[in-house]
Amino acid sequence: MKNIISTLIQQELRRQQLELELIASENYVSLDVLNAYANVFTNKYSEGYPWKRYYWWQDWVDRMELLTQYRALAIFDLVDEYSSEKEERFVDSSFSIKELIDFVGQASPVWWVNVQPLSWSPANLAVYLWLLEPGDTILWMDLNAGGHLSHGFKLNASGIFYKAVFYWVNRQTHLIDREQVEQMALEHKPKIIVAWYSAYPRRLDWSRFAQIADKIKQKYWYKPYLMADIAHIAWLIAWGELDSPFPWFDIVTTTTHKTLRGPRGALIYFRRELEKDINRWVFPGIQWGPHEHIVLAKAVAFGEILKDNKVWWKKYVKQVLKNAQTLANTLIDRWWKIITNGTDNHLVLMDVAWSFPELGLDWKVAENTLEKIWISINKNSIPFDTNPPLRPSWIRLGSPALTTRWFASEEFMQIWDIIDTALKNYNNSKVLNDLKQQVLLLAQKFPLPYEFNK
């Protein structure tokens, strides 16, 4: 049995080492985060929250979770004065759990964070359960325009229990139609407005949504909640490369993987003045005992962001953006259609069907072709696509994972040459085999920091 498990792990590691990862929602954790997954906190059942647990002997769990909250708030500059020296008190037994709770609260008087959500969609659902009644209206971006399933899609719980209405993008520019967002909001009177998405390549004006919420208040005497889902762009915000929603929004959710490069999980940030308590909708509302070993791994990932080597991390984030823009510009130069004609963040949406209609491409042909040469991408619907949702014209490409391996713009230009050649020769096995060898050589130049038995 051990050999079987070892083989599965080694084969997946081999794939990750030798493949070029361009899926925008994937990344590689550091070796420290990877090692943090396996720790003795997995043995402890910890229903509840620090100082309010349903099982006994939780002192070290409470201290660890409070440390994670402190760091989670600090990475978005939500604490007054973060200091790594102040973290020593979390392992100092002279400080009680109550004193540590007060310390984190005083450090972040405006915002609080729940670090227990096991994944992104349940975190969003917990927010809806917290703030909405069944049948209340959610205003979100349509899935085909770049929105996410957990924002109100009919097959997701968010679309089953609540009334979802959608805003769209401009047909010519594919940018968010701000006037239409305002019109939909005033017409449908949503209880909550959701912003940010999983397939939108441009930056967002968060203040515009706040203005819309104010207009609703002026007209209807109530103000909708504003929720920002920054799962895809969290680290770009944390390092100031994209504007932050925190000054304008009431709730902010995010995954802890993707650009944050942490373990798989999620966070829910919320303003303290909100009347209800989100915590009870995470536990016992939708999940039971937290995975405290994953909470610890989150703390490790956040600690990497906060450590002194900020020049290194700043360089990484800038390179993520530069690589994505190189990707977009190189493909445009080769006459591929790119939605919005570029990108402001880490992802690019590429039309494979209509750029060169004589090739007969769609996402499936593109995905299969690139998989043959060890490049990973994923399909994506876009607005006004004439192809059906299960057979879209578009694919999504992202720069974070390969930037983690320190691929620079030169290598990204080489990758786009490979993609261009592969898609234009997808029936030519000799060409594809030559491209695969180029990919394998390129991948081996930038190895992951994990052990690999060839």
Secondary structure, 3 states (H helix, E strand, C coil): CHHHHHHHHHHHHHHHHHCEECCCCCCCCCHHHHHHCCCHHHHCCCCEECCEECCCCCHHHHHHHHHHHHHHHHCCCCCCCCCCHHHHHHHCCCCCHHHHHHHHHHHCCCEEEECCCCCHHHHHHHHHHHHCCCCCEEEEECHHHCCCHHHCCCCCHHHHHCEEEEECECCCCCCECHHHHHHHHHHHCCCEEEECCCCCCCCCCHHHHHHHHHHHHHHHCCCCEEEEECCCCHHHHHCCCCCCCCCCCCEEEEECCHHHCCCCCEEEEEECCCCCCCHHHHCCCCCCCCCHHHHHHHHHHHHHHHCCCHHHHHHHHHHHHHHHHHHHHHHHHCCCEEHHHCCCCCEEEEECCCCCHHHCCCHHHHHHHHHHCCEECEEECCCCCCCCCCCCCEEEEECHHHHHCCCCHHHHHHHHHHHHHHHHCCCCHHHHHHHHHHHHHHHHHCCCCCCCCC
